[in-house]
Amino acid sequence: MDQEEHEAAVVEFIRKKGITRCPTACAFRTQGTVPTADRAALENYVAAREWLRERKIAARRRLFGLSGSC
């Protein structure tokens, strides 16, 4: 299979399967840098998710009459 055939096969596979990203590229860290604002936004997102998770746990404990410790 020459280079053109290979590229055509890859394009056809992507078209049929709807792949938008390379799984290998997404699985490993890259050499790129993340802007400070994006890092801060991610930290805020993670903190908000953790706060929500803790609130849900507390609500379930109240619902079932459990104490704060396990």
C-alpha positions as CSV (number, residue, x, y, z in Angstrom):
1,M,0.0,0.0,0.0
2,D,1.6,3.3,-1.0
3,Q,1.2,6.6,0.8
4,E,-1.8,7.8,-1.3
5,E,-3.7,4.5,-0.7
6,H,-2.9,4.7,3.0
7,E,-4.2,8.3,3.3
8,A,-7.3,7.4,1.3
9,A,-8.0,4.4,3.5
10,V,-7.6,6.6,6.7
11,V,-9.9,9.3,5.3
12,E,-12.5,6.7,4.4
13,F,-12.3,5.1,7.8
14,I,-12.7,8.5,9.5
15,R,-15.7,9.3,7.2
16,K,-17.5,6.0,8.0
17,K,-16.8,5.9,11.7
18,G,-17.1,9.6,12.5
19,I,-13.8,9.7,14.4
20,T,-12.9,13.3,15.2
21,R,-9.7,12.8,17.3
22,C,-6.8,10.4,17.3
23,P,-7.3,8.2,20.4
24,T,-3.5,7.9,20.9
25,A,-3.0,11.6,20.8
26,C,-5.8,12.1,23.4
27,A,-4.3,9.4,25.7
28,F,-0.9,10.9,26.2
29,R,0.3,14.4,27.2
30,T,1.5,16.7,24.5
31,Q,4.3,19.2,24.5
32,G,1.8,22.1,24.2
33,T,1.2,24.6,26.9
34,V,-2.1,25.4,28.5
35,P,-2.9,29.1,29.0
36,T,-3.1,30.3,32.6
37,A,-6.8,31.3,32.2
38,D,-7.7,27.9,30.9
39,R,-5.9,26.2,33.8
40,A,-7.8,28.5,36.3
41,A,-11.1,27.7,34.6
42,L,-10.4,24.0,34.8
43,E,-9.6,24.3,38.5
44,N,-12.8,26.3,39.1
45,Y,-14.8,23.6,37.2
46,V,-13.2,20.8,39.3
47,A,-13.9,22.7,42.5
48,A,-17.5,23.2,41.5
49,R,-18.0,19.6,40.6
50,E,-16.5,18.5,44.0
51,W,-18.7,20.9,45.9
52,L,-21.8,19.5,44.0
53,R,-20.7,16.0,44.7
54,E,-20.3,16.7,48.4
55,R,-23.7,18.4,48.5
56,K,-25.4,15.4,46.9
57,I,-23.7,13.0,49.4
58,A,-24.9,15.2,52.3
59,A,-28.5,15.3,50.9
60,R,-28.6,11.5,50.6
61,R,-27.3,11.1,54.2
62,R,-30.0,13.5,55.4
63,L,-32.6,11.6,53.4
64,F,-31.7,8.3,54.9
65,G,-31.0,9.7,58.4
66,L,-27.3,8.8,58.4
67,S,-24.8,10.7,60.4
68,G,-21.9,12.7,58.9
69,S,-19.4,9.8,59.6
70,C,-19.5,6.3,58.2
